Amino acid sequence: MSKVIRRAAVLGMGAALALPLAGTAQAAPVARPAATGEAKVQAKACYVSFYDKKNFGGRGVCMPVGDYINLRFHKWPGTNISMDNKYSSAKIDKVCRVQLFRDFKYKGKSSTWKRIGGVPGNLRKVPDLGKVDVGDNKVTSMKIFCAADV
């Protein structure tokens, strides 16, 4: 009988010691980007990021999955500046299919990146949209679909 009482006391003491720790979990440390002048885009589950300068510089924005018929109505975060005709570089997760168009309503010259990856986190980097059909500072509408969001 004394073994049972001792075991219960030890378990009770362990539970009592653990109680003050409840609810004090800390988030894992966030990796800091290298000092390359790269704009910081922070968003949970971000699969497509656009930047207003080449080589991922300047303002950055994470665009969620969706159809954007006219970027004139979308503003850079924290500003009143339209994103229409302002994209110069992009990072696109390989789990995504992204279509960029020069004109609104998905018309004009376009560039498409097809989904080729099965696991989020593997990025395509497009440091200069001027080297693809849609062109630098020419994106007016777009479609984004990411399989990781399904």
N, C-alpha and C positions, 0 to 999 in steps of 0.2 A: 504494500500500500504506500509506503514511503517513496518508492521509485516513481509512482504515478504522481504523487504530490510534488516531488522535486521537478519532474518533467514539466508539469503544468506551470510551476513557478518560473522555470527557465523560459518557457514559451511565452508566458505572460510578460516577463521582463523584456524579452525581445520585441514583443508587440508594443510595449510602452516606450521603448527607445525609438522605434520606427515611427511612431505617431508624429513627433515634432517635425519629421522630415517630409511628411505628406504635403503635397502641393508646392514643394520648393524645387521642382525639377528645373534645370536650366537648359536653355537651348544650346545646341552644338555651336561651336564657334564658326563664324562666317568667314570664308576665305576672302582675302583682300586681293583685288586685281593688281597686276603688276603696274608699275608706274610708266605706262606707255602713252598716256594722254587719252586713253580709251574712255569714252563716256560710260558712266555707271547706269545700268538698267537693272533695277531690283524689283522682282515680282516673283511670287510663288508660282511655279509651273508655267514659266514663260517659255514659249517655243519659237516666237518670231520677234526679233528686235530690229528696229530701224534707227538710223542715225542721220543727222543732217549734215555731217561732214564725211569725207572719204576716210577710209581706214578706221571706222568706228569711233570717230571723234565728234565733238559738239554735243548737241542735245541727243538724248536717247529715249526711246519709248518701246514698251512691250505692247504689242497689239494682240488682243485675244482672238480666238477663232471667230470667224464671221465673214459676212459679205459687206464690203464697204463701197457703196455705189458712188460716193463723192467725198473725198477726203477734205474738201473745203470746210465741211462741218465738224471736223475733228481737230482739236487743238493740242499743241505740245503741252505736256503736264506742267502745271504751274504758270502757264502763260496764256495769252489771248491770241497766239500766233497759229494760224492754220497750218496743217500738215500737208496741204495740197502742193504738189510740185516741190517738196522739200527733202525727199529721201535721197541720200548719197551712198549709203552702205547698209548692209543687212547681215544678220546672223539668223539662219534658218535651221531649226532642228530637222533632222532627217526623217522624223516620224510625221512630218507635215507636207502637205501639198499647198503651194503658194503660187498664186497668179497675180502679177502686177500689170496694170494697164495704164497707158498714157492718158486716155480720155475717160470721162465719167460714164457710167452705165456699162463698164467692162468693154470698152471699144478702143480702137487704135492699136498701135504697136504694143506688144506684150512680152513678158518673160515669165516662164513657168519653171518651178522646181517641183519635181514629183517626189512623192513619198517613197523612200528606199530603205528606211531603217525600221527595226522593230522595237527598239528600246530608246526611250527619250534620253537626251543628253549628248548625242553625237551631232555636232553642228557643222553646217556648211557655212563658210564665211565668204561673203561677197563684199570685198573692201571697196569696190568701185562700181556702182550701178551704171556708170557711163560706158562700161565695157560689155554690157548686155543690151538686148534689143530695146527694153523699155527706156533706158537712158538715165543719166544723172539729173536729179531734180525734175523728173517728168512724171512721177506716179500720181495719178488722180483717183483711180479706183483699184480695188483689189479683192481677192477672195482667199481666205485662209481656212484650211481644214487640217486638223491634227488628230491622228488616230489615237493618240494618248488620251484625248479628252472624251473618247467614246466609252 
